[in-house]
Amino acid sequence: MTLVKKGRRYLETVVIGEVLKSYGIKGEMKVYPLTDNIARFKKLKKVYLTDGNTESSFEVQSVRLGPKSTVYLKLAGIDTPEQAQKFQGFQIRIDRSEVPPLKDRWYYFELEGMKVYENDVLLGTLVQVLQTGSNDVYLVRGEGKDICIPALKSVVKKVDVPGKRMDVILPPGLLD
C-alpha cells in the first residue's frame, strides 16, 4: 500500500494493474491486471498512475475487457498513442476505500508486513505471499532465516488485520 497526497491529507492506494503498452490510435492502454476480479476495472472512476517517482491521477473514460484477462483502459487527457506510451510500466492504483471488503479472506497487501507469532513467540514478519497452485505460502522473514508457512486453516489460527498480527501453529518439522 502507498500513500498519495491529496490536498492536505494522504490517501492509501492499492495496486490493481500495470500498464503494458499503448493500444490503438486513441490513447488506450493495454493493462496487465493484478487482481483476481478484472470486472472491478469496469467500476473505476479514478485511478493513479505511478512509476515510483511520479504519480498522476486520471478520470477513467472507458474500460474494455479483452481475452486472456486483458484490460484496455482509456483515461481522460490521454488521447494519442504517444501520450499513452509514456506510462508503459507504470502501476495503476486505486484509493484503498474503493477496495471491496472480503469475508473470511484477506488481500495480500493486508497480510504483508504482519508480525507472525507461534505461542506468543515472534517468528518474523510476513514479507510475501507466494501462489503455489494448491495453496498460498506465506514467506516470513525472521532473525537469521526465512520460513515458508502454508496458508492453511490448520496452520493459520488467527489473523488480526488492524493489529497487523497473525497467529500460527506450525506443522511438526517445519523449522528443522
ChimeraX attribute file (.defattr): number of C-alpha atoms within 10 A of each C-alpha:
attribute: neighborCount
match mode: 1-to-1
recipient: residues
	/A:1	14
	/A:2	14
	/A:3	13
	/A:4	17
	/A:5	11
	/A:6	8
	/A:7	7
	/A:8	5
	/A:9	8
	/A:10	11
	/A:11	16
	/A:12	14
	/A:13	20
	/A:14	20
	/A:15	21
	/A:16	21
	/A:17	21
	/A:18	22
	/A:19	23
	/A:20	17
	/A:21	20
	/A:22	24
	/A:23	18
	/A:24	13
	/A:25	11
	/A:26	15
	/A:27	21
	/A:28	27
	/A:29	26
	/A:30	24
	/A:31	26
	/A:32	20
	/A:33	21
	/A:34	13
	/A:35	14
	/A:36	9
	/A:37	10
	/A:38	16
	/A:39	14
	/A:40	14
	/A:41	21
	/A:42	14
	/A:43	11
	/A:44	15
	/A:45	14
	/A:46	16
	/A:47	21
	/A:48	19
	/A:49	21
	/A:50	18
	/A:51	14
	/A:52	9
	/A:53	5
	/A:54	8
	/A:55	15
	/A:56	10
	/A:57	16
	/A:58	15
	/A:59	14
	/A:60	18
	/A:61	15
	/A:62	16
	/A:63	18
	/A:64	14
	/A:65	16
	/A:66	11
	/A:67	6
	/A:68	6
	/A:69	14
	/A:70	14
	/A:71	23
	/A:72	20
	/A:73	22
	/A:74	23
	/A:75	20
	/A:76	14
	/A:77	13
	/A:78	18
	/A:79	14
	/A:80	15
	/A:81	17
	/A:82	13
	/A:83	16
	/A:84	25
	/A:85	19
	/A:86	13
	/A:87	19
	/A:88	17
	/A:89	17
	/A:90	20
	/A:91	25
	/A:92	24
	/A:93	23
	/A:94	22
	/A:95	18
	/A:96	15
	/A:97	11
	/A:98	14
	/A:99	13
	/A:100	8
	/A:101	10
	/A:102	8
	/A:103	6
	/A:104	6
	/A:105	8
	/A:106	12
	/A:107	13
	/A:108	13
	/A:109	14
	/A:110	13
	/A:111	22
	/A:112	18
	/A:113	17
	/A:114	21
	/A:115	21
	/A:116	25
	/A:117	19
	/A:118	16
	/A:119	9
	/A:120	9
	/A:121	9
	/A:122	15
	/A:123	20
	/A:124	21
	/A:125	24
	/A:126	24
	/A:127	19
	/A:128	17
	/A:129	20
	/A:130	16
	/A:131	11
	/A:132	9
	/A:133	7
	/A:134	8
	/A:135	11
	/A:136	15
	/A:137	18
	/A:138	22
	/A:139	19
	/A:140	23
	/A:141	19
	/A:142	16
	/A:143	10
	/A:144	6
	/A:145	10
	/A:146	16
	/A:147	17
	/A:148	17
	/A:149	22
	/A:150	22
	/A:151	17
	/A:152	12
	/A:153	10
	/A:154	11
	/A:155	15
	/A:156	18
	/A:157	12
	/A:158	14
	/A:159	18
	/A:160	13
	/A:161	13
	/A:162	8
	/A:163	9
	/A:164	16
	/A:165	18
	/A:166	20
	/A:167	20
	/A:168	22
	/A:169	15
	/A:170	15
	/A:171	11
	/A:172	7
	/A:173	6
	/A:174	10
	/A:175	11
	/A:176	4
